[in-house]
Amino acid sequence: MGPASTEKRITVEVSNPHIPDRDISSLLQRYSTTVKEPTKFRDRRGIWNMTWQTTMNLHKDQAWKDGLRHPLANFYLGADEGMIRYPGQPFTCRKWQAVGHKGIDCAEKFCRICRQTGHKASGCTGKKVCNFCGEGHTYYRCPKSERPKTYAVAAAGTPAPKNTRLKLDPTANDKVNAVLKASREEAHPKPEPPRSSTLKAPAPGPKSPRILPG
Protein backbone atom coordinates (compact mmCIF):
# COMPACT_ATOMS: atom_id res chain seq x y z
CA MET A 1 0.00 0.00 0.00
CA GLY A 2 1.42 3.37 -1.03
CA PRO A 3 1.60 6.50 1.14
CA ALA A 4 -1.66 8.26 1.94
CA SER A 5 -2.53 11.29 -0.14
CA THR A 6 -1.85 14.55 1.66
CA GLU A 7 -4.57 16.47 -0.20
CA LYS A 8 -7.98 16.33 1.45
CA ARG A 9 -11.33 17.85 0.63
CA ILE A 10 -12.44 19.11 4.05
CA THR A 11 -15.89 20.12 5.29
CA VAL A 12 -16.18 22.21 8.46
CA GLU A 13 -19.50 22.60 10.28
CA VAL A 14 -20.02 25.14 13.07
CA SER A 15 -22.84 25.78 15.53
CA ASN A 16 -22.38 29.56 15.64
CA PRO A 17 -22.68 31.54 12.39
CA HIS A 18 -20.62 34.43 13.84
CA ILE A 19 -17.35 32.46 13.98
CA PRO A 20 -15.05 34.23 11.47
CA ASP A 21 -13.69 32.30 8.50
CA ARG A 22 -10.17 33.49 9.43
CA ASP A 23 -10.43 31.67 12.76
CA ILE A 24 -11.43 28.53 10.85
CA SER A 25 -8.42 28.97 8.54
CA SER A 26 -6.06 29.50 11.49
CA LEU A 27 -7.37 26.35 13.16
CA LEU A 28 -6.87 24.23 10.03
CA GLN A 29 -3.39 25.60 9.34
CA ARG A 30 -2.11 23.88 12.48
CA TYR A 31 -2.51 20.59 10.66
CA SER A 32 -2.23 21.46 6.99
CA THR A 33 -1.34 23.91 4.27
CA THR A 34 -4.27 25.67 2.66
CA VAL A 35 -4.75 24.93 -1.01
CA LYS A 36 -8.03 26.83 -1.27
CA GLU A 37 -9.43 29.32 1.21
CA PRO A 38 -12.56 28.08 3.02
CA THR A 39 -15.76 29.04 1.21
CA LYS A 40 -19.28 29.00 2.58
CA PHE A 41 -21.37 26.15 1.23
CA ARG A 42 -24.84 27.26 0.10
CA ASP A 43 -27.81 25.20 -0.98
CA ARG A 44 -29.84 25.61 -4.17
CA ARG A 45 -31.70 28.56 -2.71
CA GLY A 46 -28.45 30.33 -1.82
CA ILE A 47 -28.88 29.81 1.92
CA TRP A 48 -25.73 29.17 3.96
CA ASN A 49 -26.07 26.20 6.32
CA MET A 50 -23.09 27.13 8.57
CA THR A 51 -20.73 24.87 6.62
CA TRP A 52 -17.38 25.68 5.03
CA GLN A 53 -15.56 23.65 2.41
CA THR A 54 -11.88 23.78 1.47
CA THR A 55 -9.03 21.71 0.02
CA MET A 56 -5.88 21.28 2.13
CA ASN A 57 -2.56 19.42 2.18
CA LEU A 58 -2.05 17.72 5.54
CA HIS A 59 1.35 18.10 7.22
CA LYS A 60 3.51 14.99 7.36
CA ASP A 61 4.06 13.60 10.85
CA GLN A 62 5.69 10.24 11.55
CA ALA A 63 4.01 10.09 14.96
CA TRP A 64 0.76 9.28 13.19
CA LYS A 65 0.00 5.83 11.86
CA ASP A 66 -0.32 6.93 8.24
CA GLY A 67 2.38 9.59 8.49
CA LEU A 68 -0.06 12.54 8.29
CA ARG A 69 -1.11 15.00 10.98
CA HIS A 70 -4.91 14.90 11.04
CA PRO A 71 -7.12 17.71 12.34
CA LEU A 72 -9.54 16.97 15.15
CA ALA A 73 -12.93 15.66 14.18
CA ASN A 74 -14.57 17.79 16.89
CA PHE A 75 -13.33 21.12 18.21
CA TYR A 76 -14.54 24.00 20.37
CA LEU A 77 -14.08 27.73 19.94
CA GLY A 78 -15.32 29.09 23.23
CA ALA A 79 -18.53 27.22 23.99
CA ASP A 80 -19.35 26.75 20.31
CA GLU A 81 -18.75 23.29 18.88
CA GLY A 82 -17.51 22.55 15.39
CA MET A 83 -16.94 19.39 13.33
CA ILE A 84 -14.41 18.56 10.62
CA ARG A 85 -15.15 15.82 8.09
CA TYR A 86 -13.16 14.33 5.20
CA PRO A 87 -12.51 10.90 3.66
CA GLY A 88 -9.97 8.73 5.48
CA GLN A 89 -10.34 10.59 8.77
CA PRO A 90 -9.29 8.59 11.89
CA PHE A 91 -11.49 8.31 14.98
CA THR A 92 -11.09 11.19 17.44
CA CYS A 93 -12.47 11.38 20.98
CA ARG A 94 -15.12 14.06 21.25
CA LYS A 95 -14.29 14.69 24.91
CA TRP A 96 -10.58 15.50 24.88
CA GLN A 97 -9.55 15.07 21.23
CA ALA A 98 -7.51 11.91 21.71
CA VAL A 99 -6.98 9.84 18.58
CA GLY A 100 -7.99 6.22 18.11
CA HIS A 101 -11.31 5.95 19.94
CA LYS A 102 -14.76 7.56 20.08
CA GLY A 103 -16.06 9.77 22.85
CA ILE A 104 -18.89 7.34 23.61
CA ASP A 105 -16.30 4.71 24.52
CA CYS A 106 -14.10 7.06 26.60
CA ALA A 107 -14.15 6.99 30.41
CA GLU A 108 -11.59 9.81 30.80
CA LYS A 109 -12.64 13.07 32.47
CA PHE A 110 -11.71 16.27 30.69
CA CYS A 111 -11.95 19.89 31.85
CA ARG A 112 -12.91 22.50 29.26
CA ILE A 113 -11.60 25.34 31.46
CA CYS A 114 -7.95 24.37 31.96
CA ARG A 115 -7.83 21.84 29.09
CA GLN A 116 -6.51 19.06 31.34
CA THR A 117 -7.68 15.49 31.99
CA GLY A 118 -8.53 13.96 35.35
CA HIS A 119 -11.39 16.24 36.39
CA LYS A 120 -14.42 18.04 35.01
CA ALA A 121 -15.07 21.77 34.70
CA SER A 122 -17.34 21.74 37.78
CA GLY A 123 -14.36 20.80 39.99
CA CYS A 124 -11.66 22.85 38.24
CA THR A 125 -9.31 25.02 40.32
CA GLY A 126 -6.87 25.81 37.52
CA LYS A 127 -6.55 28.79 35.20
CA LYS A 128 -8.60 29.34 32.09
CA VAL A 129 -6.96 28.29 28.84
CA CYS A 130 -8.12 29.58 25.46
CA ASN A 131 -9.15 26.73 23.17
CA PHE A 132 -8.08 28.80 20.16
CA CYS A 133 -4.53 29.97 20.99
CA GLY A 134 -3.75 28.05 24.22
CA GLU A 135 -3.02 31.14 26.35
CA GLY A 136 -4.50 32.21 29.69
CA HIS A 137 -7.82 33.73 28.66
CA THR A 138 -11.09 32.72 27.05
CA TYR A 139 -11.77 32.57 23.33
CA TYR A 140 -14.19 35.51 23.61
CA ARG A 141 -11.33 37.73 24.85
CA CYS A 142 -8.63 36.23 22.62
CA PRO A 143 -6.61 38.99 20.88
CA LYS A 144 -5.67 36.58 18.09
CA SER A 145 -9.28 35.84 17.23
CA GLU A 146 -11.23 37.88 14.69
CA ARG A 147 -14.52 37.08 16.37
CA PRO A 148 -16.76 40.13 17.02
CA LYS A 149 -16.97 40.84 20.72
CA THR A 150 -20.72 41.59 20.65
CA TYR A 151 -23.66 40.19 18.67
CA ALA A 152 -24.64 43.73 17.67
CA VAL A 153 -21.28 44.19 15.96
CA ALA A 154 -21.57 40.76 14.35
CA ALA A 155 -24.99 41.59 12.92
CA ALA A 156 -23.71 44.92 11.58
CA GLY A 157 -20.68 43.26 10.00
CA THR A 158 -18.23 45.82 11.38
CA PRO A 159 -15.15 45.13 13.54
CA ALA A 160 -15.48 45.68 17.26
CA PRO A 161 -13.72 48.81 18.59
CA LYS A 162 -10.94 48.08 21.06
CA ASN A 163 -11.14 49.21 24.70
CA THR A 164 -14.45 50.97 24.20
CA ARG A 165 -17.85 50.45 25.72
CA LEU A 166 -21.10 50.38 23.84
CA LYS A 167 -22.92 53.68 24.36
CA LEU A 168 -26.65 53.29 24.75
CA ASP A 169 -29.24 55.97 24.07
CA PRO A 170 -31.07 56.61 27.38
CA THR A 171 -34.24 57.50 25.46
CA ALA A 172 -34.13 54.38 23.28
CA ASN A 173 -36.87 52.58 25.24
CA ASP A 174 -39.19 55.60 25.06
CA LYS A 175 -38.68 55.84 21.30
CA VAL A 176 -39.36 52.16 20.80
CA ASN A 177 -42.49 52.30 22.96
CA ALA A 178 -43.76 55.32 21.00
CA VAL A 179 -43.30 53.51 17.70
CA LEU A 180 -45.05 50.40 19.03
CA LYS A 181 -47.95 52.48 20.36
CA ALA A 182 -48.38 54.24 17.03
CA SER A 183 -48.33 50.95 15.13
CA ARG A 184 -50.93 49.44 17.48
CA GLU A 185 -53.19 52.45 17.09
CA GLU A 186 -52.86 52.27 13.33
CA ALA A 187 -53.63 48.56 13.24
CA HIS A 188 -56.47 48.77 15.75
CA PRO A 189 -58.09 52.23 15.56
CA LYS A 190 -60.51 53.18 18.28
CA PRO A 191 -64.18 52.92 17.22
CA GLU A 192 -65.98 56.22 16.82
CA PRO A 193 -68.65 56.95 19.45
CA PRO A 194 -72.24 56.43 18.20
CA ARG A 195 -73.95 59.53 16.99
CA SER A 196 -76.92 60.67 19.14
CA SER A 197 -80.15 60.47 17.15
CA THR A 198 -82.58 63.24 18.21
CA LEU A 199 -85.97 62.60 16.69
CA LYS A 200 -88.28 65.58 16.57
CA ALA A 201 -91.79 65.07 17.84
CA PRO A 202 -94.46 65.56 15.17
CA ALA A 203 -96.08 68.98 15.17
CA PRO A 204 -99.49 68.99 16.85
CA GLY A 205 -102.47 69.17 14.47
CA PRO A 206 -105.33 71.68 14.67
CA LYS A 207 -107.53 71.31 17.70
CA SER A 208 -111.11 70.20 17.05
CA PRO A 209 -113.78 72.60 18.40
CA ARG A 210 -115.32 71.62 21.67
CA ILE A 211 -119.10 71.13 21.43
CA LEU A 212 -121.01 72.01 24.56
CA PRO A 213 -124.30 70.28 25.37
CA GLY A 214 -127.48 72.37 24.57
Secondary structure as GFF3:
##gff-version 3
##sequence-region A 1 214
A	DSSP	beta_strand	7	14	.	.	.	ID=ss1
A	DSSP	alpha_helix	21	28	.	.	.	ID=ss2
A	DSSP	beta_strand	32	34	.	.	.	ID=ss3
A	DSSP	beta_strand	39	42	.	.	.	ID=ss4
A	DSSP	beta_strand	48	58	.	.	.	ID=ss5
A	DSSP	beta_strand	74	77	.	.	.	ID=ss6
A	DSSP	beta_strand	80	85	.	.	.	ID=ss7
A	DSSP	three_ten_helix	103	105	.	.	.	ID=ss8
A	DSSP	three_ten_helix	121	123	.	.	.	ID=ss9
A	DSSP	three_ten_helix	139	141	.	.	.	ID=ss10
A	DSSP	alpha_helix	151	156	.	.	.	ID=ss11
A	DSSP	alpha_helix	172	187	.	.	.	ID=ss12
###
